Amino acid sequence: MPRETSPFILGDYWLDKRRDGKSPDIWQIAGREKGQLVYRSTKCRDVEKAKEALRTFDSQGRAKQKQSNEDAELVPQLFLYAR
C-alpha cells in the first residue's frame, strides 16, 4: 500500500502489508533509507500493536543519532539501555 493510504505514518516511516502475499495479515514498517525502500516486520496482526512497534522503532532510531542537549530525549535512551 502506498504511503498516502497507510493507516499510520510517523516521520519517514509508515505501516504497510507484505506485497508478496506470504503473510498478508502481518504489518510491516516501510520507509526509505539511502534511496531504497526497506521493510521491517512488526510481527503484529493488530494495527494498534503495529503502531506501537513503529513508534518504538522510530524512537530507537532517533536514540542512536547524535542529539543536541536541547533536543535530547530520555525515553529512547532508556529503551536502548534496557536492551
Secondary structure as a PSIPRED ss2 file (coil, helix, strand):
# PSIPRED VFORMAT (PSIPRED V4.0)

   1 M C   1.000  0.000  0.000
   2 P C   1.000  0.000  0.000
   3 R H   0.000  1.000  0.000
   4 E H   0.000  1.000  0.000
   5 T H   0.000  1.000  0.000
   6 S C   1.000  0.000  0.000
   7 P C   1.000  0.000  0.000
   8 F C   1.000  0.000  0.000
   9 I E   0.000  0.000  1.000
  10 L E   0.000  0.000  1.000
  11 G C   1.000  0.000  0.000
  12 D C   1.000  0.000  0.000
  13 Y E   0.000  0.000  1.000
  14 W E   0.000  0.000  1.000
  15 L E   0.000  0.000  1.000
  16 D E   0.000  0.000  1.000
  17 K E   0.000  0.000  1.000
  18 R C   1.000  0.000  0.000
  19 R C   1.000  0.000  0.000
  20 D C   1.000  0.000  0.000
  21 G C   1.000  0.000  0.000
  22 K C   1.000  0.000  0.000
  23 S C   1.000  0.000  0.000
  24 P C   1.000  0.000  0.000
  25 D C   1.000  0.000  0.000
  26 I C   1.000  0.000  0.000
  27 W E   0.000  0.000  1.000
  28 Q E   0.000  0.000  1.000
  29 I E   0.000  0.000  1.000
  30 A E   0.000  0.000  1.000
  31 G E   0.000  0.000  1.000
  32 R E   0.000  0.000  1.000
  33 E E   0.000  0.000  1.000
  34 K C   1.000  0.000  0.000
  35 G C   1.000  0.000  0.000
  36 Q E   0.000  0.000  1.000
  37 L E   0.000  0.000  1.000
  38 V E   0.000  0.000  1.000
  39 Y E   0.000  0.000  1.000
  40 R E   0.000  0.000  1.000
  41 S E   0.000  0.000  1.000
  42 T C   1.000  0.000  0.000
  43 K C   1.000  0.000  0.000
  44 C C   1.000  0.000  0.000
  45 R C   1.000  0.000  0.000
  46 D C   1.000  0.000  0.000
  47 V H   0.000  1.000  0.000
  48 E H   0.000  1.000  0.000
  49 K H   0.000  1.000  0.000
  50 A H   0.000  1.000  0.000
  51 K H   0.000  1.000  0.000
  52 E H   0.000  1.000  0.000
  53 A H   0.000  1.000  0.000
  54 L H   0.000  1.000  0.000
  55 R H   0.000  1.000  0.000
  56 T H   0.000  1.000  0.000
  57 F H   0.000  1.000  0.000
  58 D H   0.000  1.000  0.000
  59 S H   0.000  1.000  0.000
  60 Q H   0.000  1.000  0.000
  61 G H   0.000  1.000  0.000
  62 R H   0.000  1.000  0.000
  63 A H   0.000  1.000  0.000
  64 K H   0.000  1.000  0.000
  65 Q C   1.000  0.000  0.000
  66 K C   1.000  0.000  0.000
  67 Q C   1.000  0.000  0.000
  68 S C   1.000  0.000  0.000
  69 N C   1.000  0.000  0.000
  70 E C   1.000  0.000  0.000
  71 D C   1.000  0.000  0.000
  72 A C   1.000  0.000  0.000
  73 E C   1.000  0.000  0.000
  74 L H   0.000  1.000  0.000
  75 V H   0.000  1.000  0.000
  76 P H   0.000  1.000  0.000
  77 Q H   0.000  1.000  0.000
  78 L H   0.000  1.000  0.000
  79 F H   0.000  1.000  0.000
  80 L H   0.000  1.000  0.000
  81 Y H   0.000  1.000  0.000
  82 A H   0.000  1.000  0.000
  83 R C   1.000  0.000  0.000
